[in-house]
Amino acid sequence: MTAAEVLREAQTDGTALAGKVALVTGGASGLGRAMALALAQAGARVVVADIDARAGREVADLAGGTFRACDVSDLDANRALVGFAQEVYGGLDIALLNAGVTTGCGVGDDFDQARYRGAMGANLDGVVYGTHAVLPALRARGGGVIVATSSLAGLAAVPLDPLYAANKHAVVGLARSLGPALAPDHVRFNAVCPGFAESRIIDPLRDMLSEQGMPVIPAELVADTVLRIITGDGTGECWFVQAGREPEPFRFRTVPGPVKPATV
């Protein structure tokens, strides 16, 4: 039996994450919804967080968990979310910092400061604030796991949406840097980097993707990849998820070192 088959069997019988407490930001739809349901199926007790209260409560009900409204771009809201998880379930073991939005503008004549700040607030501040908020709770449990949702836009150039690429590249940089930095606390930090996956973010692109014959990645495949990350032992990794390929950590090239000056 392969490792993936073992994990799927554990997910089905609800033992892979039995006794663990997890929170999922942006959990009301798309990738977050799939992650919350996968966590619950694997045995975790789940806190679903989102600004969409109606849909968020529906997902929480399906997951047998609880819902908390949270604007991840607000530091105090992140702290309150963690406090809520501790109050309801007694602690926290897993944090999926998944909330995100498209930018909707560029840096030229179409620049819109409000849209820019909104995207940076959700996509980058939400990860930074979320990490800051969950760390004390994870340390109190002797360690834990953080998985941040980046994107293939965090691994490649995206000329059509450079600001989205910028904040997703920042999440990749955080994962690569915080992985080793948090290891002494037994906290693993990784990122998942999906391509065009089923979510609200791709709604404006669906016609283009269809015309170009580009498949949309099922949200469940991304959620399964996140479970592989959680139940693995890696840290500082950025897992790509692409249609037709087996998800795995992206292999970054080594940065060239300095060249010693020639001696005379």
N, C-alpha and C positions, 0 to 999 in steps of 0.2 A: 504493500500500500504506500503510495507516495505521500509526501508531507502535506500536499494540498488536500488529498483525500482524507487523511487523518484529521486535518483541521475542519473540513466540511462535516465529517462525522461528529466531531466534538461540538460544532455549532448546532447540529441537529438535535443532539441529546442534551444541549444546554449545560455542558460542563467546562468548556474552554475558559470562560470568564466567571464561573460561579463564585458568588461572594464579592465580586468586584463592583465598585460604584463608578459610573462614568457620566460625564456630561458632554453634550454635543451642541455647539453653537451653530446657528443657521440650520437648526434641525427640523424646521417646519416643512421643507420640501427638498426635492432633488437629491443631491448627494447626502446632505445631512439627514434627511428622512431615511434613506437607505442605510446609513451608518447606524442610526438609532435603532432601527429594527434588527439589524445584524448583531449589534451588541446585546440586545435583549434576547435574541435567539441563542446566543452563546452563553447566556446565563447572567449577564450583568444587570444591575439595577441602574436605570437610565434617567438622567435629568435632561430634558429637551429644552433648549433655550432659543428664542427667536423674537423678532419684533412683531411677527404675525401670530397673535395670540390664538385666533381661531384654529388655524391650521396646525400650530404648534401643539395645542391641546389634543387635537385629533391624533397626531403622531404619538404623543405621550401615552394616550389611551391604548393605542395599538401595541405599544412597546411595554405596556404594563408599568409605566414609569410616571414621572411627574413633569409638569411644565413650569417654566419661569420666564416671564418676559424679560428680555435683556437687549439693550443697545450696546454692542461690543465696542463701539467707539468711545464709550464712557467708562473711565477707569473705575469709578465707584460702583457702576452697574456690574462690572466684572467681579469686584470684590463681594458684592451682595449675592451674586449668583453662586459663588463658591460657598459663602456662608449658608445659603439655602440648602445646597447639597449636603453640607455637613450636618445641618439641623435635621433634615429629613432622613438621611441615610447613615449618619454617624461618621462620615469621612469621604474621601475622594481618592481614587486610584488611577483613573484614566481621564484625560481631557482631549477631546477632538475639537480643535479650534478651526472650525470649518466655514464660518460666516463669510460671505463675500458678495461683491456686486461688480458690475461692469463700470468702466469709467465714463463713457459717453462723451468724451471730448479729447482733443489733442492739445498740442502746445502752441499751435498757430492761431489763426483767426477764430477758430472754433473753441478756444480755451474758455472754460467756465470754472471759476474758482470754487463755487459751491459743489459742482460735480466732482472736481478734483479732490477737494477735502473729504467729501463723502466716501469716495472710493478708497482713499488712503486711510480714512478712519475705520472702515470695515475691513479692508484687506490686509493692512499692515498694523495699524494701532490695535485692532482687535486681537491680533496674534501676540503683540508685545504686552498689551494690558492683560490679556488672558493668561499668558505665561506668568507674569508677575503675580497675578491673583491666585493661581492654582499652586504655585511652588510651596508655600507654607503648608498647605493641606497635604500635598504629596509627601513632603518631608516628614510630616507627622505620622504618616503610614509606613515610613521606612523606605520610601521611594515610589515610583510610579512611571506612567508613560504619557507623553504629550505627542500628539500627531497634528501638525498644522496642514491645512489644505493650501497648496500652492497650485501649480499648473504647468503644463508644458511651456506656457508663456514665461515661466520662471527659469526655463532651461534653454530657451531659444529666442532669437529676435522676432518681434511682432510689429512690423512697420505700421500695420493698420490700427494698433492700439498701444502705443509706446508707454503710456502711463500705467496701463494695466500690467504690461510686462515689467515695468519698474518696480511696482509694489510686489509682484509675484517673485521677481528676482530677489527682492529683499527678504522674503520668507525663506527662500532657499539658502541665502546667506546666514540667516538666523539658525536654521536647522543644522547646517554644517559647522557652525561655530558653537552653538549651545550644546550640541551632542557631547563633545568632549568636556565642555565647561561644566555640565551638570552631572557628569558621570560619578564624581565623588559623592554626590547625594543619592546615588542609585536612581536617578531620574533619567530616563531615555527620551530624547527629543528627535523626532524624525518628521519628514514632510512627504506628502503624497502629491504627485504632479500629473493629473489626468489631462488627456487631450480633450477633444470635443465630447463631453459626457452629458448624459441626460440631466438637465437642470434648467432653471429659468434663465440662466445667463446666456444660453445658446438660442433662446427664442428668436432674437432678431436675425440669427444666422441660419435658421433651419432651411430656408429656401435655397440659399447659396450652397450649403452642404449637400443638399439633395441633388442640385444641378451638377455639382462636381463629383457626385458619387462617393462622397466621404461618409463612412458609417458613423453613427452616434454611439458612443460607448455606453452600455447600460450602467445605470447608477449602482446596481448590485455588484458589478465587477470592481468598481472603485471601493465599495464597502468591504468586499472580500479581501482586497489588497490591504486595506487598513487593518483588518483583523490579522492578516499575516504579519504586519508590522508590529501590532500590539503583542502578539503571542511569540514573536521572535526575540532575538537578543541584540539586534543592531541598534546603533545610535549615530546621529549625525548623518543619516542616510536620506536621500531624496528619491523615492520610488516613482518611476514613470508608469503610466497606464495608457497604452495605445491599442487601438483596434488591431486584432490579428497578431498581437505579440504577447508573450508572457511577461507580466509585470515583474520588475526587478529594480534594484537600486541603480541609479545612473552612475556611470563611471566617469568621474571628472578627470580631466588631464591635469598632470602636475604642473604647477606654475614654474616657469624657468627660474633657476637660481642666478645669483650674480656671477659675472665673469671676472675672474681675478685679473688685475692689470698685469700686463706683460712686464717681466723684469728686464732690465737693461744689462 
